[in-house]
């Protein structure tokens, strides 16, 4: 009985708040019910508002309202006929928030949104509804909420999202997805319009680069001439054509120098197709190659990706293994090899290399060398396998960059060294 008394007290507080609202504003069932949207499970706001008005009508005699208040309540609440017979039946006032049109507007917008998605002919498997902010509905709703001080309400935008989304799902049998939808149906309550925003297609995969002097992105000099004839970006252009997109963006787990090859199973990559007209292509079978008789760059798509995947791929550290061929004019001794091998497990401090200072901020980075394998090819040539943290500048690890990288091969041997060939042979996936 104590729980019942407590519950009845809560009902009284709801009725008291609803009465205050209706004595000040005319509200339709839906807009009144939305003030108490957090109360009662499985109820539509229109049902909730109608139930509250019915309870008010049942207890009118207990409320002891003046005739003027009864007339206001009857007009603002559209109470059931006969609730206040001694005052006569007046026409209910239009809802202050929506002009008593919200149900009609939502139905119309739901139909338009479903129609637009239907025109995409099976290309859409998931969607989300968004509602433009700043409508007159929203402004008036905020006024009502501010005057009552309630914490049980939901916004008109949220209700419209839910109802339009329900209409789309029922008519087209497609699923609303709150994370990474394919299409967003954007609703403008003020103009009673719907437009579709097709989200970019994100495809994860890897690329292999077997040629040298190939940049990741097209490199155009200041005079408009190309520095390199080919780029990884251009090798992926076929994906843009397949999806009928407007623009291609590539995201990679780091980048190798243009004169370095990317071998092994390749570097993790995400290809982003903006404004695609085709969304449902089977992606694991997609493969693209650079144009020409020799496929210097090959990209293979492994599946779909998300924005979270892109962020993780680009920010989470990943280890890399390099093959570097080094020339030593003074010649190599066994002691030199031992000193280089002694750098295994060492933390290397690198100031931004001189060769990239024009493009990157001068800073010091700390990277670890995990493992080194040294193979003397001749008295003046070394082949070295280096396993290190991603982001370590391998050329500077060898050459020292005038002391900006320490320790370096050159520093520990006391000999001048130069890199003549560099290959990335493995990039561990950061995801």
C-alpha positions in Angstrom: 0.0 0.0 0.0 2.9 2.4 0.7 4.1 1.8 -2.9 0.6 2.5 -4.2 0.4 5.7 -2.2 3.8 6.8 -3.5 2.8 6.0 -7.1 -0.5 7.9 -6.7 1.5 10.9 -5.4 3.6 10.8 -8.6 0.4 10.7 -10.7 -0.8 13.8 -8.8 2.4 15.6 -9.6 2.0 14.7 -13.3 -1.6 16.0 -13.4 -0.6 19.1 -11.5 2.1 19.9 -14.1 -0.2 19.1 -17.0 -2.8 21.4 -15.5 -0.3 24.2 -15.2 0.7 23.7 -18.8 -2.8 23.6 -20.2 -4.0 26.7 -18.3 -1.2 28.6 -20.0 -0.8 27.0 -23.5 -3.2 25.1 -25.8 -1.5 21.7 -26.5 -2.5 18.8 -28.7 -2.4 15.3 -27.3 1.1 14.7 -28.8 2.7 17.9 -27.6 1.3 17.4 -24.1 2.3 13.8 -24.0 5.9 14.7 -25.1 6.3 16.7 -21.9 6.0 13.4 -20.0 7.7 11.1 -22.5 10.0 9.5 -19.9 7.0 8.2 -18.0 5.3 5.0 -19.1 6.8 2.4 -21.4 5.5 1.5 -24.8 3.2 4.5 -25.1 3.1 6.8 -28.0 3.1 10.5 -27.0 -0.3 11.0 -28.4 -1.7 8.2 -26.3 0.1 9.6 -23.3 -1.3 13.1 -23.7 -4.8 11.7 -24.3 -4.6 9.7 -21.2 -3.5 12.7 -19.1 -6.4 14.8 -20.5 -8.9 12.1 -19.7 -7.7 11.9 -16.1 -8.0 15.7 -15.8 -11.6 15.5 -17.1 -12.3 12.7 -14.6 -11.2 14.9 -11.7 -12.5 18.3 -12.8 -14.8 18.5 -9.8 -11.9 17.9 -7.4 -9.8 20.6 -9.0 -12.2 23.4 -7.9 -11.3 25.6 -10.8 -13.0 28.9 -11.6 -15.3 29.2 -14.6 -12.6 31.1 -16.4 -10.0 28.4 -15.7 -12.5 25.7 -16.8 -13.1 27.5 -20.1 -9.3 27.9 -20.6 -8.7 24.2 -19.8 -11.5 23.1 -22.1 -10.2 25.2 -25.0 -6.5 24.5 -24.4 -6.9 20.8 -23.7 -9.6 19.9 -26.1 -11.2 17.9 -23.3 -13.7 15.2 -24.1 -17.2 16.5 -25.0 -19.4 17.0 -22.0 -16.5 17.4 -19.5 -17.8 20.9 -18.7 -21.4 21.0 -20.0 -22.4 24.0 -18.0 -19.9 26.1 -19.9 -21.0 25.0 -23.4 -18.9 23.3 -26.0 -16.3 25.6 -27.5 -14.0 24.9 -30.3 -10.5 23.8 -29.1 -7.7 26.1 -29.7 -4.8 25.2 -32.1 -1.8 23.7 -30.3 0.7 26.4 -29.4 3.7 24.3 -30.3 2.7 22.7 -33.6 -0.6 24.4 -34.6 -2.3 20.9 -34.2 -0.5 19.8 -37.4 2.3 17.7 -36.1 0.7 14.3 -36.8 -0.1 15.4 -40.4 3.4 16.8 -40.9 5.1 13.7 -39.6 3.0 11.5 -41.8 3.8 13.6 -44.8 7.5 13.7 -44.1 7.6 10.0 -43.4 6.0 9.3 -46.8 8.4 11.6 -48.6 11.5 10.1 -46.9 10.3 6.6 -47.7 9.7 7.6 -51.3 13.2 9.1 -51.7 14.8 6.0 -50.3 12.6 3.8 -52.5 14.0 5.5 -55.6 17.4 4.3 -54.7 16.2 0.8 -55.8 17.7 -1.5 -53.2 21.0 0.4 -52.8 20.2 1.2 -49.2 20.4 -1.4 -46.4 20.6 1.0 -43.4 19.6 4.5 -42.6 19.2 7.2 -40.0 16.8 10.1 -39.7 18.1 13.6 -38.7 16.0 16.7 -38.0 17.2 20.2 -38.8 17.6 22.3 -35.6 16.1 25.8 -35.1 12.5 25.3 -36.3 9.6 27.3 -34.9 8.3 24.1 -33.3 11.5 23.7 -31.3 11.5 27.4 -30.2 8.0 27.2 -28.9 8.6 23.9 -27.3 11.6 25.4 -25.4 9.4 28.2 -24.2 6.8 25.7 -22.8 9.5 23.6 -21.1 11.2 26.6 -19.6 8.0 27.8 -18.0 7.3 24.4 -16.4 10.7 23.3 -15.3 10.1 19.6 -16.2 12.7 16.9 -16.6 10.5 14.2 -18.1 10.2 15.7 -21.6 11.7 14.7 -25.0 12.3 17.1 -27.9 10.0 17.4 -30.9 13.1 16.6 -33.0 13.6 13.3 -31.2 10.0 12.3 -31.7 10.0 13.2 -35.4 13.2 11.2 -35.9 11.6 8.2 -34.2 8.2 8.4 -36.1 9.7 9.1 -39.5 12.2 6.3 -39.0 9.5 3.9 -38.0 7.5 4.8 -41.2 10.6 4.1 -43.4 11.4 0.8 -41.7 7.8 -0.4 -42.0 7.4 0.6 -45.7 10.8 -0.5 -47.0 11.9 -3.2 -44.6 15.3 -1.6 -44.0 16.9 -1.1 -40.6 17.7 2.1 -38.9 21.3 2.1 -37.7 22.5 4.7 -35.2 26.2 4.0 -35.9 27.6 4.2 -39.5 24.4 4.3 -41.5 24.6 4.3 -45.3 22.1 7.2 -45.7 20.7 10.0 -43.5 17.2 11.3 -44.3 17.4 14.9 -43.2 14.0 16.4 -42.2 13.3 20.1 -42.3 10.2 20.7 -40.1 10.0 24.4 -41.0 9.8 23.8 -44.8 8.3 20.3 -44.6 11.1 19.0 -46.8 13.3 15.9 -46.8 16.6 15.4 -48.5 19.0 12.5 -48.5 22.6 12.6 -47.4 24.4 9.6 -48.7 27.4 8.9 -46.5 30.8 8.0 -47.9 31.6 4.4 -48.6 34.6 3.3 -46.5 36.6 0.3 -47.7 39.5 -1.3 -45.8 42.3 -3.1 -47.5 46.0 -3.0 -48.3 48.2 -1.7 -51.0 51.5 -3.1 -52.4 54.0 -0.9 -54.3 56.6 -2.8 -56.2 58.1 0.3 -58.0 60.1 3.2 -56.7 59.5 6.9 -57.1 55.7 6.5 -56.6 54.1 8.8 -54.1 51.1 8.0 -52.0 49.3 11.1 -53.2 49.9 13.0 -56.5 52.8 15.3 -56.0 52.5 18.5 -58.0 55.4 21.0 -58.0 54.9 24.8 -57.6 55.3 25.2 -61.4 52.4 22.8 -61.9 54.6 19.9 -63.1 54.4 16.5 -61.6 57.3 15.3 -59.4 56.4 11.6 -59.8 54.5 10.0 -62.7 52.3 7.7 -60.5 50.7 7.6 -57.1 48.8 5.1 -54.9 45.8 7.5 -55.1 45.6 7.2 -58.8 45.9 3.5 -58.7 42.7 3.4 -56.6 40.6 5.5 -59.0 38.8 2.5 -60.4 37.1 2.1 -57.1 35.6 5.6 -57.5 34.2 4.6 -60.9 32.7 1.4 -59.6 30.8 3.2 -56.9 29.9 6.1 -59.1 31.3 8.6 -56.6 32.3 12.2 -56.8 35.6 12.2 -55.0 38.1 9.7 -53.6 40.0 10.0 -50.4 42.6 7.6 -49.1 43.7 7.0 -45.5 46.7 4.9 -44.8 48.6 3.6 -41.7 51.5 5.9 -42.3 53.4 6.3 -45.5 56.7 5.3 -47.0 59.0 7.6 -48.9 58.3 7.8 -52.6 61.6 6.1 -53.5 60.8 3.2 -51.1 58.9 0.1 -52.1 56.0 -1.2 -50.0 56.3 -5.0 -50.2 55.0 -8.1 -48.2 51.3 -8.1 -47.7 51.1 -4.3 -48.1 50.2 -1.3 -46.0 46.8 -1.0 -44.3 44.6 1.4 -46.3 41.0 2.8 -46.2 39.5 4.1 -49.5 36.7 6.6 -49.0 34.3 7.2 -51.8 32.3 10.4 -51.4 28.7 10.8 -52.8 28.5 7.3 -54.1 25.5 6.4 -56.4 26.0 2.6 -55.7 26.3 1.3 -52.2 25.7 -2.4 -52.3 28.6 -3.7 -54.4 30.3 -6.9 -53.0 33.6 -5.5 -51.7 35.9 -8.4 -50.7 36.5 -9.2 -54.4 37.5 -5.6 -55.4 41.1 -5.2 -56.7 42.6 -2.3 -58.5 46.0 -1.7 -60.2 47.9 1.2 -61.5 47.4 1.8 -65.3 50.0 0.6 -67.8 51.7 -2.7 -68.8 53.3 -3.2 -65.3 51.1 -3.1 -62.2 53.5 -1.1 -60.1 50.7 -0.5 -57.4 48.0 -3.0 -56.4 45.3 -2.3 -53.9 43.1 -5.1 -52.6 39.8 -4.4 -50.7 39.1 -6.7 -47.8 35.8 -5.4 -46.5 33.9 -2.4 -45.2 35.3 0.1 -42.7 34.0 2.6 -40.2 35.2 6.1 -39.1 36.3 4.5 -35.8 38.4 2.0 -37.8 40.1 4.9 -39.7 40.9 6.8 -36.5 42.4 3.7 -34.9 44.4 2.8 -38.0 45.9 6.3 -38.3 46.6 6.9 -34.6 47.4 3.6 -32.9 51.1 2.7 -33.1 52.1 -0.2 -35.4 55.5 -1.8 -35.8 57.2 -1.9 -39.2 60.0 -3.9 -40.7 62.3 -2.3 -43.2 65.0 -3.7 -45.6 67.7 -1.1 -46.2 70.8 -1.3 -48.3 73.6 0.9 -47.0 76.8 2.0 -48.7 79.9 2.7 -46.5 82.7 4.4 -48.4 85.3 3.6 -45.7 84.4 -0.1 -45.7 82.7 -2.3 -43.1 84.5 -4.3 -40.4 83.1 -7.1 -38.1 83.3 -4.5 -35.2 81.1 -2.1 -37.1 78.5 -4.9 -37.6 78.6 -5.7 -33.9 78.1 -2.0 -33.0 75.1 -1.7 -35.3 73.6 -4.9 -33.9 74.0 -3.4 -30.5 71.3 -0.9 -31.3 68.7 -3.7 -31.0 66.3 -2.7 -28.2 67.5 0.9 -28.2 65.3 4.0 -27.9 66.2 6.4 -30.7 65.6 10.2 -30.4 65.0 12.0 -33.7 64.5 15.6 -34.4 62.4 16.2 -37.5 64.7 15.3 -40.4 66.3 18.2 -42.4 64.7 16.9 -45.6 61.2 17.3 -44.4 61.5 20.4 -42.2 59.8 22.5 -44.9 56.6 20.3 -44.5 56.6 19.3 -40.8 57.1 21.1 -37.5 60.5 20.8 -35.9 60.1 18.4 -33.0 61.8 15.5 -31.2 60.2 12.0 -31.5 61.1 9.0 -29.5 61.0 5.6 -31.2 62.3 2.1 -30.3 64.4 -0.2 -32.5 63.3 -3.7 -31.6 65.4 -6.0 -33.8 68.3 -5.7 -36.3 69.7 -8.2 -38.7 72.8 -7.3 -40.6 74.1 -9.0 -43.8 77.4 -7.6 -45.3 77.0 -7.9 -49.1 80.5 -6.6 -49.8 83.2 -4.5 -48.1 81.2 -1.4 -48.8 77.6 -2.6 -48.9 75.3 -3.7 -46.0 71.8 -5.2 -46.1 70.0 -4.5 -42.8 66.5 -5.6 -41.6 65.2 -3.2 -39.1 62.1 -3.8 -36.9 61.0 -0.6 -35.3 58.1 1.5 -34.0 56.1 3.1 -36.8 57.1 6.7 -37.5 60.9 6.1 -37.1 62.8 7.7 -40.0 65.0 4.8 -41.2 67.2 6.8 -43.5 68.2 9.1 -40.6 68.7 6.0 -38.3 71.4 5.0 -40.8 72.9 8.4 -41.7 72.5 10.4 -38.5 71.3 13.6 -40.2 74.1 15.6 -38.8 73.4 14.5 -35.2 69.6 15.2 -35.3 69.1 11.4 -34.9 70.8 9.7 -32.0 72.1 7.0 -31.8 72.5 6.2 -35.5 74.5 3.6 -37.5 76.9 6.4 -38.5 77.3 7.6 -34.9 78.1 4.2 -33.3 80.6 3.2 -36.1 82.1 6.7 -36.6 81.7 6.2 -40.3 79.8 8.0 -43.0 76.9 5.9 -44.4 74.2 6.5 -47.0 71.0 4.6 -47.9 70.9 3.5 -51.5 67.7 1.4 -51.3 64.8 1.2 -48.9 61.9 -1.2 -48.8 59.1 -1.6 -46.3 58.6 -5.4 -46.0 56.0 -5.6 -43.3 53.5 -3.3 -41.6 51.7 -4.8 -38.7 48.0 -4.0 -38.7 47.2 -1.4 -35.9 43.5 -2.5 -35.9 
